[in-house]
């Protein structure tokens, strides 16, 4: 289940400007934001603690903070010029991702009629927010019923989802990294001290022992799952013992992840479970992503964080997949093979492609569609986030699970990735989320954001527009 994102809504107005007009503006923007991902978002409003639910007096600060404590993010819509000291004090007390916006004024002031001066007030508010040390996002001063406002608010929802996920993330570390894989070394101390991300060690031998027990006991969870998965994936190439162990490993890993309250994991795959269980965990990596708990291969802890962020930015609506950057397309200079031996989620399979197990690994290609590529990594006491967008295209068949990914200019991508600091592992998710990932970087302590289409990072400094 995807836990709803709580967004506090703290509208503001200038004390001497029209309350009637402020209410009219509030009704308009509330109608829009209530329609944005209502199954994923819970709006927390000030109607019970401030006059008409609008914060504009110093006496509004304490009750507003009390009502909004516990929200994952804050939205500050300006009904007019607003009261920057009041609203900034609320934002500073909450210390959560904050979004600033106000509707475009319909007309300038005329004799006998004062306008709202909304944009003017937002310039003032942004300065005071900075004085308070509040990091904030911003949507252009635009019309309330515009796509610009709607898409900007939805992008902020995705940013809030990422930060909510990172705030309490526990990553299962199932075994040690394979020998020779120096590229997956991560700074677990910095993950914990700077981001609060805790790695939880789990011994592969314990998981393997549980999988064996599930098979031997005819466990009901295992038998039900084995029947279900065998109805959609062809296991005929595997001996029955291997097939059952492969399915049991999915159930065993799921139980360990739930027991340890882990939302993602990094698994020592081919170097551990083949010897312990005569089964590969590739199926488990893909299946658990579809069950809501993505796993990275080769004990890549930063890869697991990558997948957790992708699941969050997609609001759990598409499963992320974990891929190697392998070879360039033989006939398309801008396409690259995203491949792994067989851990991609079944939900992403091309509907025209059969699903089967070969040598303990899944085998199928992924569906067509827009794809966002992302990698979270670290080097020399610095976090780095890379993201770009492209699409799935046709290409030669190959082994394992794969998709041919076309970018606008692969050489530019390759250069960014080589000079990194990134590795051969990336996460992918269907949809276009580069903008939201760029904005999320602002709120990640010590983060540098990079993309093939920008020349420098904009995450932790300077406003990035949510449009």
C-alpha positions as semicolon CSV with decimal commas, in nm:
position;residue;x (nm);y (nm);z (nm)
1;X;0,000;0,000;0,000
2;X;0,122;0,351;-0,086
3;X;0,104;0,573;0,222
4;X;-0,063;0,905;0,141
5;X;0,147;1,221;0,129
6;X;0,025;1,484;0,374
7;X;0,054;1,835;0,236
8;X;-0,029;2,127;0,459
9;X;-0,202;2,419;0,285
10;X;-0,136;2,759;0,443
11;X;-0,292;3,035;0,228
12;X;-0,197;3,392;0,312
13;X;-0,336;3,741;0,250
14;X;-0,238;4,096;0,337
15;X;-0,426;4,204;0,649
16;X;-0,574;4,522;0,495
17;X;-0,670;4,368;0,160
18;X;-1,012;4,221;0,081
19;X;-1,102;3,901;0,267
20;X;-1,385;3,841;0,022
21;X;-1,142;3,840;-0,271
22;X;-0,896;3,622;-0,079
23;X;-1,170;3,367;-0,017
24;X;-1,257;3,368;-0,387
25;X;-0,895;3,298;-0,478
26;X;-0,874;3,024;-0,216
27;X;-1,181;2,844;-0,349
28;X;-1,033;2,845;-0,700
29;X;-0,693;2,701;-0,617
30;X;-0,832;2,451;-0,365
31;X;-1,057;2,311;-0,639
32;X;-0,748;2,250;-0,853
33;X;-0,521;2,091;-0,594
34;X;-0,799;1,868;-0,459
35;X;-0,816;1,710;-0,805
36;X;-0,441;1,633;-0,822
37;X;-0,372;1,270;-0,727
38;X;-0,649;1,257;-0,464
39;X;-0,578;0,889;-0,400
40;X;-0,216;0,973;-0,315
41;X;-0,247;1,307;-0,135
42;X;-0,409;1,417;0,189
43;X;-0,451;1,793;0,221
44;X;-0,433;1,941;0,571
45;X;-0,599;2,284;0,585
46;X;-0,629;2,567;0,839
47;X;-1,006;2,615;0,826
48;X;-1,051;2,525;1,194
49;X;-0,772;2,743;1,332
50;X;-0,749;3,057;1,113
51;X;-1,019;3,292;0,986
52;X;-1,151;3,134;0,666
53;X;-0,847;2,906;0,672
54;X;-0,611;3,191;0,576
55;X;-0,301;3,284;0,781
56;X;-0,243;3,661;0,798
57;X;-0,204;3,759;1,166
58;X;0,085;3,691;1,402
59;X;-0,163;3,515;1,629
60;X;-0,222;3,265;1,346
61;X;0,131;3,126;1,362
62;X;0,108;2,905;1,671
63;X;-0,229;2,741;1,591
64;X;-0,127;2,692;1,229
65;X;0,197;2,521;1,328
66;X;0,011;2,301;1,575
67;X;-0,242;2,197;1,309
68;X;0,021;2,132;1,041
69;X;0,282;1,954;1,254
70;X;0,341;1,613;1,099
71;X;0,277;1,708;0,738
72;X;0,527;1,589;0,477
73;X;0,532;1,919;0,287
74;X;0,385;2,271;0,294
75;X;0,207;2,467;0,021
76;X;0,197;2,847;0,058
77;X;-0,052;2,993;-0,190
78;X;-0,078;3,371;-0,194
79;X;-0,433;3,498;-0,222
80;X;-0,290;3,846;-0,271
81;X;0,031;4,018;-0,152
82;X;0,024;3,807;0,165
83;X;0,196;3,845;0,502
84;X;0,554;3,726;0,455
85;X;0,652;3,732;0,824
86;X;0,352;3,523;0,929
87;X;0,382;3,263;0,659
88;X;0,762;3,237;0,681
89;X;0,744;3,177;1,055
90;X;0,504;2,888;0,992
91;X;0,732;2,741;0,724
92;X;1,042;2,774;0,942
93;X;0,873;2,597;1,233
94;X;0,759;2,304;1,018
95;X;1,093;2,260;0,833
96;X;0,952;2,050;0,546
97;X;0,969;2,090;0,167
98;X;0,779;2,410;0,090
99;X;0,607;2,532;-0,228
100;X;0,548;2,900;-0,305
101;X;0,289;3,015;-0,559
102;X;0,029;3,282;-0,626
103;X;-0,224;3,332;-0,902
104;X;-0,154;3,588;-1,174
105;X;-0,337;3,917;-1,115
106;X;-0,613;3,992;-1,364
107;X;-0,542;4,367;-1,389
108;X;-0,327;4,647;-1,240
109;X;-0,449;4,896;-0,981
110;X;-0,686;5,163;-1,107
111;X;-0,827;5,474;-0,933
112;X;-1,071;5,358;-0,668
113;X;-0,989;4,989;-0,704
114;X;-0,688;4,812;-0,548
115;X;-0,562;4,493;-0,709
116;X;-0,406;4,195;-0,531
117;X;-0,035;4,259;-0,604
118;X;0,027;3,885;-0,572
119;X;0,356;3,859;-0,758
120;X;0,494;4,156;-0,566
121;X;0,417;3,983;-0,237
122;X;0,584;3,657;-0,344
123;X;0,910;3,840;-0,412
124;X;0,896;3,967;-0,053
125;X;0,801;3,628;0,086
126;X;1,085;3,448;-0,094
127;X;1,342;3,679;0,067
128;X;1,202;3,625;0,415
129;X;1,190;3,248;0,364
130;X;1,559;3,263;0,279
131;X;1,625;3,472;0,590
132;X;1,463;3,195;0,794
133;X;1,673;2,932;0,615
134;X;1,370;2,767;0,454
135;X;1,438;2,573;0,135
136;X;1,147;2,617;-0,102
137;X;1,019;2,536;-0,447
138;X;0,828;2,772;-0,674
139;X;0,571;2,769;-0,952
140;X;0,563;3,062;-1,190
141;X;0,304;3,333;-1,118
142;X;0,037;3,183;-1,347
143;X;-0,338;3,142;-1,381
144;X;-0,505;2,911;-1,132
145;X;-0,682;2,694;-1,388
146;X;-0,372;2,658;-1,607
147;X;-0,188;2,335;-1,682
148;X;0,124;2,513;-1,559
149;X;-0,017;2,533;-1,207
150;X;-0,164;2,183;-1,206
151;X;0,153;2,016;-1,335
152;X;0,370;2,224;-1,103
153;X;0,168;2,115;-0,800
154;X;0,182;1,751;-0,910
155;X;0,559;1,777;-0,948
156;X;0,580;1,908;-0,593
157;X;0,370;1,614;-0,473
158;X;0,633;1,385;-0,624
159;X;0,912;1,582;-0,456
160;X;0,734;1,550;-0,123
161;X;0,698;1,177;-0,181
162;X;1,074;1,140;-0,237
163;X;1,161;1,331;0,079
164;X;0,903;1,141;0,284
165;X;1,061;0,815;0,166
166;X;1,418;0,921;0,243
167;X;1,325;1,052;0,586
168;X;1,256;0,705;0,725
169;X;1,430;0,477;0,476
170;X;1,573;0,146;0,595
171;X;1,772;-0,049;0,335
172;X;1,827;-0,422;0,377
173;X;2,186;-0,519;0,304
174;X;2,158;-0,887;0,220
175;X;2,515;-1,009;0,214
176;X;2,845;-0,848;0,119
177;X;2,936;-0,698;-0,215
178;X;3,079;-0,951;-0,462
179;X;3,456;-0,966;-0,491
180;X;3,579;-0,734;-0,763
181;X;3,278;-0,499;-0,745
182;X;3,456;-0,194;-0,604
183;X;3,216;0,032;-0,791
184;X;2,930;-0,049;-0,549
185;X;3,115;0,062;-0,236
186;X;2,899;0,318;-0,055
187;X;2,937;0,550;0,244
188;X;2,685;0,401;0,487
189;X;2,795;0,638;0,764
190;X;2,714;0,944;0,553
191;X;2,382;0,794;0,446
192;X;2,289;0,764;0,813
193;X;2,435;1,089;0,948
194;X;2,319;1,317;0,665
195;X;1,999;1,154;0,539
196;X;1,893;0,921;0,821
197;X;1,908;0,619;0,589
198;X;1,993;0,306;0,788
199;X;2,134;-0,011;0,631
200;X;2,010;-0,328;0,801
201;X;2,234;-0,635;0,759
202;X;2,063;-0,964;0,673
203;X;2,263;-1,286;0,628
204;X;2,195;-1,470;0,298
205;X;2,228;-1,805;0,479
206;X;1,930;-1,717;0,701
207;X;1,719;-1,628;0,398
208;X;1,821;-1,951;0,222
209;X;1,739;-2,159;0,530
210;X;1,393;-2,005;0,549
211;X;1,333;-2,068;0,178
212;X;1,424;-2,437;0,224
213;X;1,190;-2,462;0,521
214;X;0,903;-2,306;0,329
215;X;0,938;-2,572;0,060
216;X;0,984;-2,861;0,304
217;X;0,684;-2,761;0,516
218;X;0,457;-2,688;0,220
219;X;0,401;-2,340;0,364
220;X;0,069;-2,195;0,247
221;X;0,217;-1,858;0,147
222;X;0,480;-2,034;-0,061
223;X;0,246;-2,284;-0,229
224;X;-0,004;-2,011;-0,322
225;X;0,268;-1,789;-0,465
226;X;0,436;-2,073;-0,654
227;X;0,110;-2,165;-0,824
228;X;0,041;-1,804;-0,915
229;X;0,385;-1,719;-1,054
230;X;0,407;-2,044;-1,251
231;X;0,077;-1,954;-1,419
232;X;0,235;-1,648;-1,586
233;X;0,606;-1,737;-1,618
234;X;0,727;-2,055;-1,789
235;X;0,943;-2,255;-1,543
236;X;0,972;-2,564;-1,764
237;X;1,347;-2,521;-1,824
238;X;1,419;-2,561;-1,451
239;X;1,427;-2,884;-1,248
240;X;1,132;-2,887;-1,007
241;X;1,357;-2,845;-0,702
242;X;1,523;-2,536;-0,850
243;X;1,190;-2,390;-0,960
244;X;1,043;-2,430;-0,611
245;X;1,354;-2,287;-0,443
246;X;1,347;-1,991;-0,682
247;X;0,986;-1,914;-0,588
248;X;1,047;-1,982;-0,219
249;X;1,330;-1,728;-0,222
250;X;1,079;-1,458;-0,322
251;X;0,859;-1,539;-0,022
252;X;1,153;-1,572;0,218
253;X;1,305;-1,238;0,116
254;X;0,967;-1,069;0,146
255;X;0,929;-1,199;0,502
256;X;1,276;-1,077;0,603
257;X;1,217;-0,734;0,449
258;X;0,886;-0,696;0,630
259;X;1,032;-0,822;0,960
260;X;1,309;-0,561;0,940
261;X;1,079;-0,280;0,818
262;X;1,289;-0,224;0,505
263;X;1,143;-0,035;0,209
264;X;1,428;-0,134;-0,025
265;X;1,724;-0,369;-0,030
266;X;2,058;-0,456;-0,184
267;X;2,114;-0,827;-0,240
268;X;2,432;-1,033;-0,289
269;X;2,282;-1,219;-0,579
270;X;2,479;-1,461;-0,796
271;X;2,771;-1,489;-0,551
272;X;2,561;-1,619;-0,261
273;X;2,228;-1,785;-0,334
274;X;2,346;-2,007;-0,616
275;X;2,570;-2,191;-0,372
276;X;2,332;-2,178;-0,075
277;X;2,007;-2,271;-0,246
278;X;2,071;-2,380;-0,604
279;X;1,854;-2,085;-0,699
280;X;1,918;-1,735;-0,828
281;X;1,740;-1,433;-0,675
282;X;1,671;-1,263;-1,010
283;X;1,304;-1,356;-0,997
284;X;1,284;-1,219;-0,642
285;X;1,432;-0,884;-0,744
286;X;1,167;-0,831;-1,011
287;X;0,876;-0,975;-0,814
288;X;0,952;-0,777;-0,498
289;X;0,967;-0,455;-0,700
290;X;0,611;-0,531;-0,814
291;X;0,518;-0,605;-0,451
292;X;0,645;-0,260;-0,349
293;X;0,994;-0,334;-0,213
294;X;1,259;-0,289;-0,485
295;X;1,597;-0,461;-0,461
296;X;1,928;-0,376;-0,625
297;X;2,176;-0,638;-0,744
298;X;2,537;-0,700;-0,636
299;X;2,474;-0,545;-0,290
300;X;2,463;-0,196;-0,441
301;X;2,332;0,006;-0,145
302;X;2,330;0,333;-0,340
303;X;2,142;0,141;-0,609
304;X;1,879;0,047;-0,351
305;X;1,842;0,415;-0,254
306;X;1,811;0,491;-0,626
307;X;1,519;0,249;-0,656
308;X;1,346;0,376;-0,342
309;X;1,360;0,731;-0,482
310;X;1,221;0,617;-0,818
311;X;0,933;0,431;-0,654
312;X;0,854;0,746;-0,454
313;X;0,872;0,990;-0,745
314;X;0,639;0,764;-0,946
315;X;0,401;0,753;-0,646
316;X;0,414;0,373;-0,660
317;X;0,222;0,374;-0,989
318;X;0,502;0,199;-1,183
319;X;0,768;-0,041;-1,055
320;X;1,129;0,073;-1,091
321;X;1,382;-0,157;-1,258
322;X;1,754;-0,200;-1,197
323;X;1,974;-0,219;-1,505
324;X;2,330;-0,234;-1,632
325;X;2,447;0,013;-1,895
326;X;2,591;-0,237;-2,140
327;X;2,630;-0,167;-2,513
328;X;2,530;0,093;-2,768
329;X;2,263;0,002;-3,021
330;X;2,426;-0,142;-3,337
331;X;2,209;0,074;-3,564
332;X;2,103;0,372;-3,350
333;X;2,377;0,600;-3,219
334;X;2,149;0,748;-2,954
335;X;2,024;0,418;-2,806
336;X;2,175;0,208;-2,528
337;X;2,097;-0,143;-2,402
338;X;1,962;-0,141;-2,047
339;X;2,008;-0,502;-1,943
340;X;2,043;-0,733;-1,651
341;X;2,060;-1,110;-1,628
342;X;1,695;-1,136;-1,531
343;X;1,566;-0,913;-1,246
344;X;1,316;-0,681;-1,420
345;X;0,958;-0,656;-1,287
346;X;0,699;-0,870;-1,463
347;X;0,457;-0,575;-1,469
348;X;0,687;-0,396;-1,717
349;X;0,708;-0,685;-1,966
350;X;0,621;-0,616;-2,328
351;X;0,274;-0,772;-2,368
352;X;0,385;-0,930;-2,697
353;X;0,681;-1,106;-2,534
354;X;0,663;-1,446;-2,364
355;X;0,785;-1,473;-2,004
356;X;1,012;-1,764;-1,921
357;X;1,296;-1,868;-1,693
358;X;1,628;-1,961;-1,851
359;X;1,906;-2,096;-1,631
360;X;1,745;-1,947;-1,321
361;X;1,698;-1,602;-1,478
362;X;1,395;-1,423;-1,617
363;X;1,394;-1,366;-1,993
364;X;1,185;-1,097;-2,163
365;X;1,201;-0,744;-2,304
366;X;1,026;-0,446;-2,153
367;X;0,735;-0,252;-2,298
368;X;0,751;0,066;-2,505
369;X;0,705;0,405;-2,343
370;X;0,878;0,706;-2,189
371;X;1,146;0,617;-1,934
372;X;1,327;0,822;-1,669
373;X;1,680;0,706;-1,584
374;X;1,820;0,790;-1,241
375;X;2,123;0,719;-1,026
376;X;2,196;0,819;-0,664
377;X;2,564;0,791;-0,572
378;X;2,839;0,935;-0,355
379;X;3,205;1,032;-0,375
380;X;3,438;1,220;-0,142
381;X;3,173;1,317;0,114
382;X;2,929;1,441;-0,155
383;X;2,600;1,299;-0,282
384;X;2,537;1,302;-0,656
385;X;2,208;1,258;-0,840
386;X;2,190;1,200;-1,214
387;X;1,872;1,186;-1,419
388;X;1,752;1,213;-1,778
389;X;1,458;1,107;-1,991
390;X;1,421;0,900;-2,306
391;X;1,208;0,623;-2,452
392;X;1,204;0,251;-2,521
393;X;1,273;0,165;-2,886
394;X;1,314;-0,143;-3,102
395;X;1,644;-0,327;-3,110
396;X;1,802;-0,672;-3,143
397;X;1,688;-0,950;-2,912
398;X;1,921;-1,058;-2,635
399;X;1,930;-1,269;-2,319
400;X;1,791;-1,190;-1,975
401;X;1,564;-0,892;-1,923
402;X;1,628;-0,580;-2,129
403;X;1,509;-0,266;-2,301
404;X;1,671;-0,052;-2,571
405;X;1,668;0,306;-2,439
406;X;1,692;0,601;-2,679
407;X;1,816;0,941;-2,556
408;X;1,832;1,269;-2,743
409;X;2,214;1,263;-2,755
410;X;2,371;0,950;-2,609
411;X;2,728;1,082;-2,637
412;X;2,638;1,365;-2,400
413;X;2,480;1,111;-2,163
414;X;2,784;0,886;-2,178
415;X;3,021;1,170;-2,101
416;X;2,816;1,278;-1,798
417;X;2,803;0,921;-1,667
418;X;3,172;0,849;-1,726
419;X;3,292;1,160;-1,543
420;X;3,017;1,094;-1,287
421;X;3,083;0,980;-1,030
422;X;2,844;0,706;-1,144
423;X;2,877;0,339;-1,231
424;X;2,727;0,083;-1,468
425;X;2,414;0,049;-1,253
426;X;2,113;0,277;-1,305
427;X;1,749;0,272;-1,207
428;X;1,468;0,319;-1,454
429;X;1,098;0,394;-1,423
430;X;0,832;0,452;-1,687
431;X;0,720;0,815;-1,706
432;X;0,884;1,159;-1,714
433;X;1,017;1,258;-1,373
434;X;1,352;1,431;-1,431
435;X;1,215;1,768;-1,321
436;X;1,080;1,629;-0,994
437;X;1,409;1,451;-0,922
438;X;1,600;1,771;-0,991
439;X;1,378;1,959;-0,749
440;X;1,408;1,689;-0,482
441;X;1,787;1,734;-0,491
442;X;1,740;2,081;-0,340
443;X;1,618;1,923;-0,016
444;X;1,886;1,650;0,007
445;X;2,174;1,765;0,223
446;X;2,495;1,807;0,027
447;X;2,347;1,693;-0,305
448;X;2,466;1,778;-0,654
449;X;2,214;1,722;-0,934
450;X;2,329;1,648;-1,288
451;X;2,147;1,583;-1,613
452;X;2,249;1,552;-1,978
453;X;2,041;1,862;-2,056
454;X;2,190;2,098;-1,795
455;X;2,549;2,213;-1,757
456;X;2,560;2,250;-1,380
457;X;2,365;2,136;-1,076
458;X;2,076;2,343;-0,942
459;X;1,955;2,118;-0,664
460;X;2,082;2,262;-0,335
461;X;2,113;2,626;-0,447
462;X;1,894;2,863;-0,641
463;X;1,527;2,807;-0,721
464;X;1,425;2,546;-0,975
465;X;1,084;2,610;-1,127
466;X;0,829;2,331;-1,101
467;X;0,701;2,365;-1,457
